[in-house]
Structure formats: C-alpha cells, structure tokens
Amino acid sequence: MRPSSARNRTRVVPDTEPKRSRKRVSRRVVRPAVPGTDERPQGGLDPTLASEDSDESWGDRAEGNDGDLLRNRPPHWG
C-alpha cells in the first residue's frame, strides 16, 4: 500500500518534441454525378438581379441619407 502523499503526486514530463499540427482533410463523400445530370449544379451564382432587388426600389437614393440625418436630429442633441 502506498502512502497517501505518493498517491497525490503527479509526475511532470517535459515536452521536448514540438507539437505537430495535422492538416484537416475533407470528410465529405464525393460521388460521381448521375449520367445525364449537371456535374456542377452549384458551380456559381446567377449574377442577374430581379427589378425589385435594386436599392431604388427599396426606397434608397444614390446620394445617401446624410441630409436626412442632419435635418431629423432629436431635440436633445441641441
């Protein structure tokens, strides 16, 4: 039976070797495309925007809103 003081001690071993970092490898399953389908269906985005997706259709102006912010100051701003 060991004495209680020996049981509570931990041995510290100096780390002499540098830690190696492992390169992460993709774990995604890659399968060939089904014949007759597009091999890259998500290859890129369509840059065409709908007419309602413009800044002007949402009420924004090209010159900015600095004038509106200066005119609509709260009274406590002096």
C-alpha positions in Angstrom: 0.0 0.0 0.0 1.3 3.4 -1.0 1.4 6.4 1.4 -1.2 9.0 0.7 1.4 11.6 -0.2 2.8 9.5 -3.0 -0.7 8.9 -4.5 -1.4 12.7 -4.9 1.9 13.5 -6.7 1.9 13.8 -10.4 5.0 13.4 -12.5 5.7 16.3 -14.9 7.4 15.2 -18.1 9.0 18.0 -20.1 7.6 18.3 -23.7 10.8 18.2 -25.8 9.2 17.5 -29.2 7.3 20.2 -30.9 3.6 19.6 -31.5 2.7 18.6 -35.0 -0.4 20.1 -36.5 -2.4 17.9 -38.7 -3.9 19.3 -41.9 -7.6 18.9 -41.9 -8.9 16.6 -44.6 -12.4 16.9 -46.0 -14.7 14.2 -44.9 -17.3 14.9 -47.5 -18.3 11.9 -49.6 -17.6 12.6 -53.3 -19.5 10.5 -55.7 -19.7 10.8 -59.5 -22.7 12.5 -61.0 -25.6 10.5 -62.2 -25.4 10.2 -66.0 -27.5 12.9 -67.7 -27.3 15.5 -64.9 -25.2 18.6 -64.4 -21.9 17.7 -62.7 -21.6 21.1 -61.0 -25.2 22.2 -60.2 -23.9 24.7 -57.6 -20.9 25.9 -59.5 -21.8 29.6 -59.5 -24.4 32.1 -58.8 -26.5 33.8 -61.4 -25.5 37.5 -61.3 -28.8 38.6 -62.8 -30.9 40.6 -60.2 -34.7 41.0 -60.3 -36.0 44.5 -60.8 -37.3 44.7 -57.3 -33.9 43.9 -55.8 -32.4 47.3 -56.6 -31.7 49.9 -53.9 -34.1 52.4 -55.5 -37.0 50.0 -55.4 -36.5 49.7 -51.6 -36.6 53.5 -51.2 -32.9 54.2 -51.1 -31.3 57.1 -53.0 -28.0 57.1 -54.8 -26.8 60.2 -52.9 -27.1 58.9 -49.4 -29.0 60.0 -46.3 -26.6 62.4 -44.7 -29.0 65.3 -45.2 -32.0 63.4 -43.7 -29.9 62.6 -40.6 -28.9 66.2 -40.1 -32.4 67.5 -40.5 -34.1 64.9 -38.3 -32.0 65.4 -35.2 -33.6 64.7 -31.9 -34.3 67.8 -29.8 -31.9 66.7 -27.0 -29.0 66.8 -29.4 -29.1 70.6 -29.4 
